[in-house]
């Protein structure tokens, strides 16, 4: 399976998005696309420089039959209007490292076009699709129930999204020995009712 992976696009460089980038990349020889911090962390995790690609907002990238446009994303606060681990990753970042060492410098969402279909990936609960475009599939982060109304009215309805696939609502602070549970700020049932 890994050998079929041609590219890995990273929305932002917090640990829950990059902790296993070296392992995922191993044997795939895929390109890794992301911010300065993403590239630094991936490199420290064993990804060779020739596979690392720094991306910029509004950049369009072709991977096989896929066209990926890099859009500005947003990251919600973690608590009390505070976001953990913001800024560029330290120059001396090494792997393994603590969760707070995985600093987030930029946040992206991705508009993907494939065979006449449009897919939008937004890891954040904040709306980030500002283009007027119809979306076939939206892969949507749902970590913060307080933002569901804004997300629905400003992004999902205007884009006439046909299918929403919930993502990034799991509690990554819980033990891996236990069954995955949603993060306390998420409410998938509430999202289903609102949509």
N, C-alpha and C positions, 0 to 999 in steps of 0.2 A: 504493500500500500504506500509506504513512504516514498518509494521510487517514482510514483506517479505524481507526487506533489511538485509543482513547478515554482510556486511562489507562496510566501507567507507574508500577509499584510498585518501590521500591528497597530491597533488604534491608539494605544498609549503605553508608557513604560512602567506602570505599577507592577509589582511583583506577581499579581494574579494573572497578568497577561504575558509575562515573560519568564517566569520562574523556570520553566522547562524548555525554553527555546533551543538550547544546545541539544537536548535529547530529541526533540521533535525534528530538528534539522538533520541530525545524524543519519547518514546513508541516503538522504533524499536529494542532496545536492541542489536544493531549491534556493532561489533568491529570497532574501529577507528584506522587506521594505518597512521603513519606519523613521522616527525622529533621531536626532543626535543621540539622545539617551538610549533609545532602542538599539542603535548600532553599537554603542559602547558596551551595553550589557550583553548583547548577542556575541560580540567579539570575545568578551571575558568568559562567556559560556562555551567557547570552543568553535563558534562559527567563523570560518575563514573569511578574510577581508574581501576576496573576490566575489563572495555571495552577498555582501552587505550593500544596501542601496538606501541612501538618504533621500527622503521624499519631501516635497513642498506642496502647500495648498494650491489647488487648481491644476496640478500636474496630471497628465493623462499617461497611463502606462498600459501597454499591450502585453498580455500573457496568453499565448495561444490564441483562441478565439474570443477571449475576454478582454474588454476594455475597462480599465479601472480609473475612475477620476477621484483624486484625493480632495476631500472637502474638509473645512474646519469643523472640528467637533467641539463638544463642551463636556466638562466633567462636573458632576454635582459635588457639593460639599459632603464631607463624611458626617460631620455633626457640628452643631452650633456655628454654621457658616465658616467652617474650617475644613480645608482639604489637606489630608496627610501627604507627605513626601512630594511636595511641589518643587520645581526648579530642575536644573540640569544635573544629571548624575555626576558624582565626583570623578575627577580624572583618574584617581587610583582605585576605582571600583574593581572588585575582584569577586570571583564566583567560587564557592557559595558566599552569600551575603545576607544581611538581615532584611526583612521586608521593607523597612523604612529607607534602606539604601537604594531601592528601586525608585528613583525620583522621576516624576512626570514633568517633562518640559513642554511638549505639544500634544494636542489631542486631535485625532482625525476621525472622520467617518468616510465611508467609501460608497460611491455610486458606480455600480457594476452593470455593464451592458453585455449581453450574451444572446446571440441569435434572435435579435428583435425584442428581447425581454429586458426589463430593468429591475435590478436588485439593489436595495439600499441597506447598508450595514451601519447601524448606529449603536454603539455600546453603551451610550449614556441615556438616562431617562429624560434629559433635556432635548428639545427639538433642535436639530442641526441641519435639516434639509431646507435651505432657503430658495433653491431653484424651483421654478414652477414646472414640475414634471410629473407624469403619472408613473406610479411604481407598481410593479407586479408583485414583488415579494419584499417585505421589510423585515430584516432581522434586527430586532429592537431590544435594547437593554431596558429592564424594568425594575431596577433596584430601588427606586424611590416612588412609592405610591402617591406622595403629595404632588408629584409632577404629572400624573396621568392625564388630568383634564387639559393642561396646556399642550402636552404631547399629542393628544388626540385632535384637539381643535386647530393647532398650528402646523402639524406635520402629517398625521395619518389621514385625516379627512381631506385636506387640500390636495394631497398627492394621489387621492383615489386609490389607495393601496388595496389590492385584492386579497392579500394574505399577510398576516403579521405572525412572525415566529418569535416568541419571547426568548430572551437570552439574558445572561448576566444578572440573574436574580438569586443566585445561590450564595450561601454563606461560606466563604472561603476561610473563615476563622475557625470553623468547626473541625473536629478530628477527622482524618481520612479513614479511620476505622469504622466510622458511623455512616449511616445512610445520609446522603446530601439533603440539606434542609434549606429553605429559602432564607435570605437575609431578613431581619426583623422589619426593615423599612419597606419591604416588598409585599404585594398582595395580588397574586395572579388572578384569584377569584374576582376581586374588585375590578381589575383591568378588563376581564371578560365581560362583566356586567356593563361597564361603561362603553365598551366598544360595540 
